[in-house]
Amino acid sequence: NAGVTQTPKFRILKIGQSMTLQCTQDMNHNYMYWYRQDPGMGLKLIYYSVGAGITDKGEVPNGYNVSRSTTEDFPLRLELAAPSQTSVYFCASSYGSGDTFGSGTRLTVV
Amino acid sequence: TQLLEQSPQFLSIQEGENLTVYCNSSSVFSSLQWYRQEPGEGPVLLVTVVTGGEVKKLKRLTFQFGDARKDSSLHITAAQPGDTGLYLCAGARNNDMRFGAGTRLTVKP
C-alpha cells in the first residue's frame, strides 16, 4: 500500500517554463488536496477536489491549474513558472477526516 | 495574517518535561486536526477532533478542542527526544483546510 505518491521529489525550473507535479493515491479517497509550504508559513491550500471531475480553488490558486479525471490522480500544473512559486509542494488525500500526505516536491524557480 | 495562530512558535525543553502548545482562531471550524512533521517529510496526522470540548488522548499526548470549536491545545507529558518535530494544527471549514504556521519543538536528552 503506497499511500500518496508524488513525483518528482526535486525540480529546478527557469522563469517562464511549465511543468506538472504528479500525485497519485491508492486508498480510493475521494478528497485530494494540493498545498504549498513556505518557511515559517505553514501550509497553504492551492486547489482541492472532492471527487473525480470536481475541482475547487483554495487559498492561493493563482498561477496553478489542476485536473481530476480519475479518483487516483490529481496533477498540479504550473504554466509560467515565477520565482514566487519556489516552495515545497505537498499532495494529500482523505476520506474526509484528516489528510494523508505525500513526501513532497521541492521546486526552485530561477 | 494566519487564520490559525499557533503558540509558541519555538519551544526547546529537556527530556521528561511537560509542555502545552496552542492553536487559536476567531473562526469556527467543523473539525480540527493536529499533525507532526519531520524535516523532508510530509505532515503525519496525529488526531482529528470534531466536537466542542472534546478531549482525545494518544499515549502521552492529550488534545483538546475548545467548547466553541475555535481553538485547540496539545499537551505532551514527559516529553522524549522522539517528540521533536514541527507540530501543525489545521482547521476545516466545509472542504477548505487552513493550517497554522506550526510550533517547532526540540526535546533535548
Interface residues (C-beta under 8 A of the other chain):
Chain A: V4 Y31 Y33 Y35 G40 M41 G42 L43 K44 L45 Y48 V50 D56 G58 E59 F90 A92 S97 G98 D99 T100 F101 G102 S103 G104
Chain B: Q2 L4 Q6 S31 Q33 G40 E41 G42 P43 V44 L45 V47 T48 V50 L88 A90 N95 D96 M97 R98 F99 G100 A101 G102
